[in-house]
Amino acid sequence: MGYLTSYSLGTHNSYKDISEILADIPDGEFEYLRYAVDEYGDMGQSCKWYEHDNDMKRLSLLHPDVIFELCGEGEEQGDSWKAYYKNGKTQRCKAKITYPPFDENKLK
C-alpha cells in the first residue's frame, strides 16, 4: 500500500522553461520525478514519491539560480501544499482552507 500524491512542477525567474530543464535530466536520474510530472511539469501519474524533498533539493543544486515550485495534492482531503526550492534550500507551504463568515444578506 502507500500514500499517493499528485504533483506538478514549475519555475519562477528561470531563463529556461521547465520543459527544457526536465529534458536535460540524464536517463536514470530522478526516476520518480519522471512519473510524477509530464515533460511540461504538469501532473503525471499519482505516485508514492517519498523522496521528493531530497530529489528536488538535488535538482535545485544543479540549477542554483532557478526557483522551483513543486505542488502536491495528496489522497486525503485538504492535503494540498507547495514547496519552493532554490540552490538546495526549501520552503514548504501547506494550504489553508478558509470559509467566509455567515452573512444573512446573502441568503436566497
Secondary structure as UniProt FT lines:
FT   STRAND          5..12
FT   HELIX           18..23
FT   TURN            27..28
FT   HELIX           31..36
FT   TURN            39..40
FT   TURN            50..51
FT   HELIX           52..62
FT   TURN            64..65
FT   STRAND          67..74
FT   TURN            77..78
FT   STRAND          80..86
FT   TURN            87..88
FT   STRAND          89..94
FT   HELIX           104..106
//
